[in-house]
């Protein structure tokens, strides 16, 4: 093969491997963790087919754990918060798992991340973001 053909072959092979890797990461089974994030006060998790957001507050210290899903918008090149939000406070009764779960609707193939923070009254602290993933 000539040099240009090898170059084209290498580029095509790399592209095929990249597409296969990205496809595999986006096809999580329902119930598999897609994204997780933790700070000092709690933990959040985005599961399944992009419709389950959970959060867990670690201690009854007055600080509640909050989480929201953000979507990447290519038109504005920015993250924008969705309506999928979660709140957990250990001072409130919860189920036996201690996690609070909410369901929403995120379009398959959307690039998302978790924004997690803690709140106590009107005070906010420990704002962190997960890595991005595909719903």
C-alpha positions as CSV (number, residue, x, y, z in Angstrom):
1,X,0.0,0.0,0.0
2,X,1.1,3.5,-0.6
3,X,1.7,5.9,2.3
4,X,-1.6,7.7,1.7
5,X,-3.6,4.4,1.6
6,X,-2.0,3.3,4.9
7,X,-2.8,6.7,6.4
8,X,-6.5,6.4,5.2
9,X,-6.7,2.8,6.5
10,X,-5.3,3.9,9.9
11,X,-7.8,6.8,10.2
12,X,-10.7,4.5,9.3
13,X,-9.6,1.9,11.8
14,X,-9.2,4.5,14.6
15,X,-12.6,5.9,13.8
16,X,-14.3,2.5,13.9
17,X,-12.6,1.7,17.2
18,X,-13.7,5.0,18.7
19,X,-17.3,4.6,17.5
20,X,-17.4,1.1,19.0
21,X,-16.0,2.3,22.3
22,X,-18.5,5.2,22.5
23,X,-21.4,3.0,21.6
24,X,-20.5,0.5,24.3
25,X,-20.4,3.2,27.0
26,X,-23.7,4.7,26.0
27,X,-25.6,1.4,26.1
28,X,-25.8,0.7,29.8
29,X,-28.4,-1.7,31.0
30,X,-31.2,-0.3,33.1
31,X,-30.0,-0.3,36.7
32,X,-26.3,0.1,35.8
33,X,-24.7,3.3,37.2
34,X,-24.1,5.8,34.4
35,X,-22.8,8.7,36.6
36,X,-21.9,9.1,40.2
37,X,-20.7,12.0,42.3
38,X,-19.9,12.5,46.0
39,X,-19.0,15.4,48.3
40,X,-18.5,15.6,52.0
41,X,-22.3,15.7,52.7
42,X,-23.7,13.1,50.4
43,X,-23.7,11.2,47.1
44,X,-25.7,11.2,43.9
45,X,-26.2,8.7,41.1
46,X,-27.7,8.8,37.6
47,X,-28.9,5.3,36.5
48,X,-30.4,3.2,33.8
49,X,-31.8,4.6,30.6
50,X,-31.4,8.2,31.7
51,X,-34.5,8.5,33.8
52,X,-33.4,7.8,37.4
53,X,-31.6,10.2,39.6
54,X,-30.9,9.4,43.2
55,X,-29.3,11.2,46.1
56,X,-28.2,10.2,49.6
57,X,-27.5,12.5,52.5
58,X,-24.8,11.0,54.8
59,X,-25.7,12.6,58.2
60,X,-28.5,14.3,60.1
61,X,-26.4,17.5,60.4
62,X,-28.9,19.9,59.0
63,X,-27.3,19.9,55.5
64,X,-29.4,18.2,52.8
65,X,-28.0,16.7,49.6
66,X,-29.3,18.0,46.3
67,X,-28.6,16.9,42.7
68,X,-29.7,17.9,39.3
69,X,-29.0,16.7,35.8
70,X,-27.5,19.1,33.4
71,X,-27.5,18.7,29.6
72,X,-24.8,19.9,27.2
73,X,-26.3,22.3,24.5
74,X,-24.1,22.6,21.4
75,X,-25.9,25.7,20.2
76,X,-24.8,27.7,23.3
77,X,-21.7,25.6,24.2
78,X,-22.9,25.4,27.7
79,X,-24.4,23.2,30.4
80,X,-28.1,23.8,31.2
81,X,-30.0,22.4,34.1
82,X,-32.9,20.1,33.4
83,X,-36.0,19.7,35.5
84,X,-34.7,16.4,36.8
85,X,-33.8,17.2,40.4
86,X,-33.4,15.3,43.6
87,X,-33.3,16.2,47.4
88,X,-32.4,14.0,50.3
89,X,-32.3,15.0,54.0
90,X,-31.6,12.4,56.7
91,X,-33.9,14.3,59.1
92,X,-36.8,13.3,56.9
93,X,-38.3,9.7,56.8
94,X,-37.2,7.7,53.8
95,X,-37.4,4.1,52.6
96,X,-35.1,1.3,53.8
97,X,-32.4,2.1,51.3
98,X,-32.1,5.7,52.6
99,X,-31.8,7.0,49.0
100,X,-34.3,9.4,47.5
101,X,-35.0,8.5,43.8
102,X,-36.8,10.6,41.2
103,X,-37.8,9.7,37.6
104,X,-37.6,12.0,34.7
105,X,-37.1,11.9,30.9
106,X,-33.8,12.6,29.3
107,X,-33.6,11.9,25.5
108,X,-31.4,9.0,24.7
109,X,-28.0,10.1,23.3
110,X,-28.0,13.4,25.3
111,X,-24.7,14.4,26.9
112,X,-25.3,14.9,30.6
113,X,-23.6,15.4,34.0
114,X,-24.7,15.6,37.6
115,X,-24.5,18.8,39.5
116,X,-24.5,18.0,43.2
117,X,-24.5,20.5,46.1
118,X,-25.6,20.7,49.8
119,X,-28.0,23.2,51.3
120,X,-29.0,24.2,54.8
121,X,-31.8,26.9,54.8
122,X,-30.6,29.5,52.3
123,X,-26.9,28.5,52.5
124,X,-25.4,26.4,49.7
125,X,-22.0,24.7,49.8
126,X,-20.0,21.8,48.4
127,X,-21.0,22.3,44.7
128,X,-19.4,19.5,42.6
129,X,-20.0,18.1,39.1
130,X,-19.6,14.6,37.7
131,X,-17.8,13.6,34.6
132,X,-20.0,13.8,31.5
133,X,-21.8,10.8,30.1
134,X,-24.4,9.8,27.6
135,X,-28.0,9.2,28.6
